[in-house]
């Protein structure tokens, strides 16, 4: 609700595909895929780090890491190419 509206302005979106539970005493990891204009975009790593990751870590303290599981090579229409 907070992340996708910003990505949609560039024709993109992000989806949570998996939560990987950590071992005892460790936090969980969120696997995200980016699609639309974000898939293959040159600045998608910055978007993930400064936007998506920051929001997830702020609002879900059980998550300690956000992993980009996107196949960026398969992007057909990135916003910036």
N, C-alpha and C positions, 0 to 999 in steps of 0.2 A: 504494500500500500504506500510505502514511502519511497522505495527505490525505483520501481518500474515507471512511475510517471515522469521522472527526470530522464530515464533512458529512452522512453517513448518519444521524447522531443527530437531524438536523433534516429528514430526508427528502430530502436533496439529494446531488448528486454533481458532480464536475468531470471533464472529458475533455480530453485534449490533442488538438487537431485538426490542428495544423500547426506545423512548425518552419521559420521563415523565416531562411535563412542571410544573414548580414551580408556587406557588401562586404569587400574586403581590409583586414585589420587590425581589423575590427569583429566583435563577437559576434553570436550568433543571438538571435532572438526566438521565444518560445513563444506560440502562440495557444491559448487555453483557452475552452471553453464550459462554462457551469454549468447544471445542470438540476435537475429535481425542485423541492424547496422552495427551492433557491437561485435559480432563474430568476425574476426579478422581485422578489426579496426586497430590502427597503430597506437591509439591511446587507451585501449581497453585495459591494459595493466594498471594504468593510473586510475581509471574509473573504478576498477576492482579494489585497489588499495585505498584510495582516498574517499570513495563513496560507499560502495557495497560493504567492504570489510569493516570500515569505521562504523557504519550503522549497525551491522550485525553484532559487533563486539560491544557496542554501547548498550544495545537493548537486550541482548541475550548473553549474560555473563558466563553461562555454561560453555559457550563456544570460545575456544582459544585460538583457532586458526581457520582461515577461509581459503579454500583451494579452488583454483580455476581449472575445471575439468573440460573446458571448451576446446573443440577441435578448430582452432583459428585458421588452419590451412583450408578448411572447407567453406569458409565464409565467401559468399558469392556477391555480396553487395555492401561492403563495409562503408561506414560514413566517411571515413578518411582512408584513402588508399595510397 
